[in-house]
Amino acid sequence: MPMAISARVSKRLGFVLRFCECLVCLVSFSVMVADKNRGWALDSFHHYVEFRYAMIINIIGFAYSGVQGLDLLHQLTKGKDVVGMTRVRCFFDFSIDQVMAYLLVSASSSAFTRVDDWISNWGNDQFPAMASTSVVLSFVASLAFAFSSLISGYLLCTHTLT
């Protein structure tokens, strides 16, 4: 018989994941933005659509996970939801967690192919090294969002709505 997880425990785990998502997305897009005039070619991230795409998705992930994390913090400290826990809210959380996980995987994959192309054509230097760091962090954020979607899916299926 599977053991049920209480709503409070799942919210605590969700808060930890939201904090990790927020932090990793922040660091990922910060590293990408700092990747200007680096390396021997003095290239910049904004010259490549793949890097801009990855940066924008990480900014959206940072904002979304930050807002969700603040909501969970309020729920854990005050015992009340800022926005009522309705079925629509549960579907929204689950859906956006899924979408963010897929968008981050997509953005990371496209940025990784650009980094790989850069290294195969021009060699490795500081510019692709920083872009690689940002891409790896973006992949980590996608994993955190995937785990968050598991938690929000669990809450969607088991949480008693009031």
N, C-alpha and C positions, 0 to 999 in steps of 0.2 A: 504494500500500500504506500503510494507516494506521500511524502511529508509536505504539508502545506506550509507556505511561508506567509507570515503575517504581513498585513499591509504596511505596518510601520517599518519592518525589516526591509521590505522591498523598496520603500521610499528612502530609507537610509542608503541602501546600495545604489539606488537611482541617483541620489545626491552625490555620492562619491564619483559615480560615472560621469555625471554632468560637470562636476568640477574638473575631472580629467579631460573631458572633451573640450571644455572651455580653455583650459590651460594649453593643451596640445595644439588646438586650432590657433590660439594667440601666438604661440611660439612659431608655428609653421608659417603663418602669413607674415610675421615679423621678420623671419629669416629671408623669406622671398622678397619682401620690400627692401631689405638691406642689401640685396644682391644687385647692386648698381655699380657700374664702373669697376668690376672685379676682373681679375685675371689678366692675362697678357693682351687680350683683345679689347679690354675695357668695355665689355658688353653689359647689357642691362636686362632685367627680367621683363620689362614692359615692351621690349621688341618682339616678344613671342606670345602668341595668343594662348598657347598651352599653359604658360606660367601665369598669365593674367587670369585665366579660367580657374586654375588651382588656387590662386590667391583670393579671388572673389568667393569661391565656395567655402574656403576656410574662414573668411570674414563672416559669411552667413552662418556657418556652423558655430563660430564663436558667439555671435549675438543670440542665436536660438538657444544654445546650451546655457548661456549666461542667464537668460530670462527664465528658462525652465529650472535652473539651479536655484535662483532666487525664490521662485515659487515653492520649490521643494523645501528650502530652508525655512520659509514662512510656515509651511505646513508642519514641519517637524518641531519648530519652536512654539508656535501659537496653537497648533492643533486644528487649525482651520485652513481651508483652501482660499486663496485669493480669488480665484475663479472657481465656481462650484464644480464638483466632480460629476459631470453629466456624461451620458453615453457619447455625446458629440465630442466632448473634451477628450475622452479616452480614445476614440477613433482618431481624433486630430493628433494626439501625442504619438500614437502608434504609427500613423501614416507618415508624419513628418520625420520621425526617427528612421523609418525605412528609407524615405526619400533622401535624407541627409547621408545615410550610409552609402547608398548607391551613387549619389553625386560625388562624394569624396573619393570613392573607388575610381569613378570615371575621371575625375580631375587628376588624381594621382597617377593613373595609368597614362593619360595623355602627356602629363608633364614628364613622367619617367621616359617616355619614348623620345621626347625632345632632348633630355639630358643624355640619353644613350646615343642619339644622333650627334650631338655636340661632341661627346667624348670620342666617338669613332672617327669623326671628321677632323677635329682640331686637337685632340688630346685632353688630358685632365689638367685642370688648374683650379684656382679658387672659385671661379664663377660656377662651373658645374658641381663642384663640391658643396657649395652652399645650396644650390638648387636641389641636389640629391638629399641633403639633410631635410629640407622643407618637404620634399616628396615622401620621405620615410615617415615623418611626423604626421603627414596627411593620411597615410595608410593606417597609422596607429589610431588616429581620430576616427577613421571609418570603422575600425574594430570596436572602439568604445561606443559608437552610435549603434552598431549591430547589437551589442549587449544591452544597450538602453532599449532598443526595440523589443528585445526579449522580455525585459521587465515591463515595459508599457503594454506589450501583448498579454503578459500574465495578468496585469492589473485590469486590462480590458475584459479578459475572460472570467476572472474570479472576483473582482472587486464588487462589493454590494454598493450600488449607486443609491444615493439618498436625495 
